Amino acid sequence: METKSKVLIGTVIALLVVLPLMSKAWAIPAYNGGIKNASVAPASSNKEELQRSAAAWFFKDAEVVTIDGTVVTHLRNILVVDSDGKRLNILLPPQWSVNSEDKVLNISAIFKENYIKAGDTVTITALERTVKNEKGVSISFIVAYEIVDETTNNHLYAILPFNIATED
């Protein structure tokens, strides 16, 4: 196996570990009153460093994309969309605001409360990073930050610890 293939496989494996950690880092814990007799363990600096490295790698060459398609299903934080006959797996940050409502919903609540459901037509704005090896095999990482459900007229915005701005 060539060195470049080994590096690509290593990168894919690292991302399979890091992307779920990134989505956990984006999560905002729910507040439901005071905390009694709780202790908080300090965050691991290695974990934080790994998350920062993965985020830096992703954002370095990420591009803004608009995806029009139909929702097929979702599993945890992955939305499956059919777009022009291709199935795309889109990573969803864990927390979202819907329309102009003053509440924050997690992914499960968005589907449970039918803000989005299978069969809906959606337009998704996302960041995408594609990596291609010398044999022509490519993998794409797509992270959504805005979803417009054309079927229900719901507009969803990801709640992230940063703002995304594009040059027009």
C-alpha positions as CSV (number, residue, x, y, z in Angstrom):
1,M,0.0,0.0,0.0
2,E,1.4,3.4,-1.0
3,T,2.3,6.0,1.6
4,K,-0.4,8.4,0.3
5,S,-3.1,5.8,0.7
6,K,-2.0,5.1,4.2
7,V,-2.1,8.8,5.0
8,L,-5.6,9.1,3.5
9,I,-6.8,6.1,5.4
10,G,-5.3,7.5,8.6
11,T,-6.9,10.8,8.0
12,V,-10.3,9.2,7.5
13,I,-10.0,7.1,10.7
14,A,-8.9,10.2,12.6
15,L,-11.9,12.2,11.3
16,L,-14.3,9.4,12.2
17,V,-13.1,9.8,15.7
18,V,-12.8,13.6,15.7
19,L,-16.0,14.7,14.0
20,P,-18.2,13.2,16.7
21,L,-16.0,14.9,19.3
22,M,-16.4,18.2,17.4
23,S,-20.2,17.9,17.5
24,K,-20.0,17.2,21.3
25,A,-17.8,20.3,21.7
26,W,-20.5,22.3,19.9
27,A,-23.1,21.1,22.2
28,I,-24.5,23.5,24.8
29,P,-25.5,21.9,28.0
30,A,-29.1,22.5,29.1
31,Y,-29.6,24.6,32.2
32,N,-32.4,23.5,34.5
33,G,-31.7,25.3,37.7
34,G,-28.9,25.3,40.2
35,I,-26.3,22.7,40.5
36,K,-25.9,21.1,43.9
37,N,-22.9,19.1,45.0
38,A,-21.6,18.8,41.5
39,S,-18.0,18.6,40.5
40,V,-16.7,19.3,37.1
41,A,-13.6,17.6,35.8
42,P,-11.2,19.7,33.8
43,A,-11.3,19.1,30.1
44,S,-8.5,17.1,28.6
45,S,-6.0,19.4,26.9
46,N,-5.2,16.6,24.4
47,K,-8.9,16.2,23.5
48,E,-9.3,20.0,23.0
49,E,-6.1,20.1,21.0
50,L,-7.3,17.2,18.8
51,Q,-10.7,19.0,18.3
52,R,-8.9,22.3,17.4
53,S,-6.6,20.5,14.9
54,A,-9.6,18.7,13.3
55,A,-11.6,22.0,13.0
56,A,-8.5,23.8,11.6
57,W,-8.0,21.0,9.0
58,F,-11.7,21.1,8.0
59,F,-12.1,24.9,7.8
60,K,-8.8,25.3,5.9
61,D,-10.2,24.3,2.6
62,A,-14.0,24.2,3.3
63,E,-16.3,25.8,0.8
64,V,-19.9,27.0,1.3
65,V,-22.3,24.8,-0.7
66,T,-26.1,24.9,-1.2
67,I,-27.8,21.5,-1.4
68,D,-31.4,21.1,-2.7
69,G,-32.9,17.8,-2.0
70,T,-35.4,15.6,-0.2
71,V,-35.0,14.3,3.3
72,V,-34.6,10.6,3.4
73,T,-34.0,10.0,7.1
74,H,-31.7,11.0,10.0
75,L,-29.5,9.0,12.4
76,R,-28.3,10.9,15.5
77,N,-26.5,13.9,14.0
78,I,-26.5,12.8,10.4
79,L,-29.2,13.9,8.0
80,V,-29.5,11.8,4.8
81,V,-30.7,13.8,1.8
82,D,-31.4,12.7,-1.8
83,S,-30.0,15.4,-4.1
84,D,-30.2,14.9,-7.8
85,G,-30.2,11.1,-7.4
86,K,-27.2,11.1,-5.0
87,R,-27.6,10.3,-1.3
88,L,-25.6,12.8,0.8
89,N,-24.8,12.3,4.5
90,I,-24.8,15.7,6.2
91,L,-23.4,16.3,9.6
92,L,-25.8,18.3,11.8
93,P,-24.6,20.3,14.8
94,P,-26.5,19.3,17.9
95,Q,-28.4,22.5,18.7
96,W,-30.7,24.5,16.4
97,S,-33.1,27.4,16.6
98,V,-36.3,27.3,14.4
99,N,-37.9,30.3,12.7
100,S,-38.1,33.2,15.1
101,E,-39.0,31.0,18.1
102,D,-37.1,31.8,21.3
103,K,-36.2,28.2,22.1
104,V,-33.3,25.9,21.2
105,L,-34.0,22.4,20.0
106,N,-31.7,19.4,19.7
107,I,-31.8,17.2,16.5
108,S,-34.1,14.6,18.0
109,A,-36.7,17.3,19.0
110,I,-36.6,18.8,15.5
111,F,-37.7,15.5,14.0
112,K,-40.0,14.5,16.9
113,E,-41.9,17.8,16.7
114,N,-42.0,17.5,12.8
115,Y,-40.1,20.7,12.0
116,I,-38.4,18.4,9.4
117,K,-39.5,14.9,8.4
118,A,-38.7,12.3,5.8
119,G,-40.0,13.3,2.4
120,D,-39.7,17.1,2.9
121,T,-38.0,19.2,0.3
122,V,-35.1,21.2,1.8
123,T,-32.4,23.7,0.9
124,I,-29.3,23.2,3.0
125,T,-26.5,25.7,3.4
126,A,-23.3,24.0,4.6
127,L,-19.6,23.9,4.7
128,E,-18.0,21.1,2.6
129,R,-14.5,19.7,2.5
130,T,-13.5,17.1,0.0
131,V,-10.4,15.0,0.0
132,K,-9.3,13.0,-3.0
133,N,-6.5,10.5,-3.2
134,E,-4.3,9.7,-6.2
135,K,-6.5,6.9,-7.3
136,G,-9.5,9.2,-7.8
137,V,-11.3,8.1,-4.6
138,S,-12.8,11.1,-2.7
139,I,-14.6,11.6,0.5
140,S,-16.6,14.7,1.4
141,F,-17.4,16.1,4.9
142,I,-20.5,18.3,4.9
143,V,-21.5,20.3,7.9
144,A,-24.9,22.0,7.7
145,Y,-25.5,25.4,9.4
146,E,-28.8,26.5,7.8
147,I,-31.8,24.5,6.6
148,V,-34.9,25.8,4.9
149,D,-37.7,23.2,4.7
150,E,-39.7,24.2,1.6
151,T,-42.5,21.8,2.6
152,T,-43.2,23.1,6.1
153,N,-41.7,26.6,5.6
154,N,-39.5,26.1,8.6
155,H,-36.2,27.9,8.7
156,L,-33.6,26.3,11.0
157,Y,-30.3,27.8,12.1
158,A,-27.5,25.9,13.7
159,I,-26.3,27.3,17.0
160,L,-22.5,27.3,16.8
161,P,-19.7,28.8,18.9
162,F,-18.7,30.9,15.9
163,N,-20.2,32.8,13.1
164,I,-19.9,31.9,9.4
165,A,-19.4,34.7,6.9
166,T,-18.8,34.4,3.2
167,E,-17.3,36.8,0.7
168,D,-19.9,37.8,-1.9
